[in-house]
């Protein structure tokens, strides 16, 4: 799926929404409904339909809440944040409806007969959350590696091709952003799996040598920018380096 609002940066869209742009909100919610549905169905372990699913309605409301509460300054990837908000809201709903056969209490008895305090439970949840994030990051890297391989790029070659100087890196970031911001050019890249070098020379002013030398870096960066929902952690990292 393409980035929100035809290539516009997700954070820019969220800023507009938080400033009161209702049209941007409606478009954003509509565009991310597949993500909301996928998250809800993953937790529910069954197919859901928008026409008759309380779970999907609750998940969409939670996603809307995530947009309002998201703190851009913390530079946390939005998609993992929104996923947590949706999951928490649905779990609250399940508990109220007694649909999850899980007992929650202030104290939990261990197999050794000891009772965990609320602080112990909180620490355990923090550890679980951190391990979950690490698992998500590992899976994201694996998916990214598979996509890169389709373009004839591996991680080792990408590291070697990455620009060492800041000016060069900024130039290649701008080229990647230009490609993602022009839908037809991005479609051409995905279809042919090659950079449109001649067109980029004309439209960006970057010389051929720089583009050819930075080809792998440009392609790899373009893919991350174009698929922010699929690669949220990499997307956040790239945006921080580009800023």
N, C-alpha and C positions, 0 to 999 in steps of 0.2 A: 504494500500500500504506500502511496506517495505521502509526503509530509502534509501536515494540515494546511488547508487553504492554498492549494496549488503551489506548494514549495515555500510558502512563508514560514519562517521559523516558528516552531511551536510556542516558544517563550514569548515571542512578539504577539501571537494570537491571544495567549493567556493574559498578557498585559492589557490588551484591548478589552477583553472580556471583563477583567477586574475593574477597568475604568468605566464600565457601563455600556459597552457595545453589545446590544442584544442580538443583532444580526450575526455578529461574529460568534456569539455563544451558540445560536441555533445551528449554524453551519458546522461548528466544531463538534457539537454533540452528535449531529447527524453523521459526520465523517468517522467518528470514533465508536459508533454503535457496534460494529463488528468486534472491536477490541473488548467492549463492555460485555457483549454476549459470550465471547470466548472465555473471558475471565469467570463469568457466572456459571457457565456450563462446566468449566473445569472443576469448580468447587462443588457443584451439585451432582456431578458425575452422570449427567443425562442431558438429552437434547431439550432445548427450551424454545418456545415460539413467542415472538413479541405480542401477538394478538391476545394470548391468554396466560401470560406468565407473570405472577407477582414478583418472582425473583428477578426477572429482567427489568421490571419497572423500578424495583428497589435498587438494583445495580446501577441503572442510569441516573437515578437521583443521587446516589453516592458519588458517581463520577462527576456530576455537576458540582457537588459539594467539594470534591477534591480540587476542581478548577478554582473555586472561590477561595479555598484555604491554602492553596499552594504558595509557598514562599520562594519566589524566584531568586532572592538574594542568597539562599542557602546552597544553590547550584546542585541540588539533588535531582537526578533524572525524574521527569514527571511521570512516565509510564509506570515504573515500579511503585512510585508513591501512590498513584491512582489505583493500582492493583491491590495494594494493602488496604486502602480506604474501602474499596468495593468488598473485599473479602471480609473485613471487619464488620461492615454493615449487614452483610448477608448472614454472618455467624450470629450477630445479635438477633436478627429476625428468626433464624432457626431455633435459637435458644427459647425465644418467646413462644414459638409455635410448637416447641417440643419435637422438632423434626430431627434433631441431632441427639443421639443417645449418649450424651456425654455429661457427666456430673461435674459441675464447677463448684469449688468451695474455697474458703479463705485459707484452709489448711489441707494439705494432701499427705496421706500416709504412704510412706515408701515401703518397699518389700522388707526392709529391715525393721519395720515397726516404728520408725521415726517420723515426726511430722515436720513438713516444710513450712516455714513462715512465709508470709506474703512477700518479704524481701527475697527469699530463696526462689520463690516461684517467678518473681519478676526477673531475677538474674537468669533463670533457666530459659525464660521466654526471650530474653535479649540474646542469649547464646544461640538459641534456635533461629532467631531472626538473622543473626550474622551468618550462620552456616547456610541458611536459605539463600541469602544474597550471594554468597560465594558460589553456591551451586548454580544460581541463575547466571552469574558472570561466566562460569566455565561453559555452561550450555550455550551462552551467547557467542563466546569465542569459537566454539565448535561449529555453530551454524555459520558464522562469518567466514571461517576457514573453508567450509564447503562452497560458499558463494564465490569466494576469491579464486578457488581452484577452477571454477567454470570460466574465469577470465585468464587462466594460465598464470596465476599469481599465488605464491606461497608466502608464509610468514617470514621465512629467512630472506627471501628475495625482497620482500617489502621493507624489511629493516635496512637492508643494504641500499635500497633505492630512496629511502627517506632523506630529505634535505637536511644537511647539518647546520646551515646558516639560517638565521631567523628571517631575513629578507626573502630568501628563496622559498622557505616554508610558507610565508604569508602569501607569496605570489601563487603558489600551487593551491593553497586553501581558497583563494579568490577564484581561481579557475574552476575548481570543483564546485564552489557555490554558484558560479555562473551557469554551469551545466545543469545543476539541479533546479535552478530557477527558470530554466527554459525547457519546458516539457518535451518538446519535439526532439531536442538535442539529447535529453536523458533517455528517451525511448530509443533513439538511434544507438546510444551507447549500450543499452541493455540487449538490443536485438543483434547488433553486429559484434558486440564485445570488443570494440575498438574505439579509441578516441577520434573524434572528428577533427583531426589536426588542422587541416586547411581552414575550416570554418572558425575554429578557435583563434587562429592567428588573426583572421580578419576582424573578429568581434571583440577580442580581449586585448589585442596588441602585444601579446606575449610571443616571443620569437619561437621558431620551430625547434631549435636546439633545446631550449628550456622545457618545452612541452614533451618532446620525445624522451628527454632524460628523466622527466618527472611523471611519465605515463602511468607507472604502477601506483605511485602515491596518489595521483589525481583520481584514478579509477577507484582505488580503495576508499578514499575519502568521500567520493561522490556516493558510493553505495551506502555508507553510514549515514550521510546527510539525507539521502532519499528514503531510507527505511528507519526512521527514528523509533517506531514502535517495535520493530524486530531487533534493533540493536540499541536499546536505551542507555546502557552504561557506556558503550563506545561513543554514542552520540554526545553524551554529556562531556566525556573526555575531549572529544574533538572540538566541541564548541568552546571549551575552556582554553584550549591551546590556540584556537583561532582568534579569540578575543584579545 
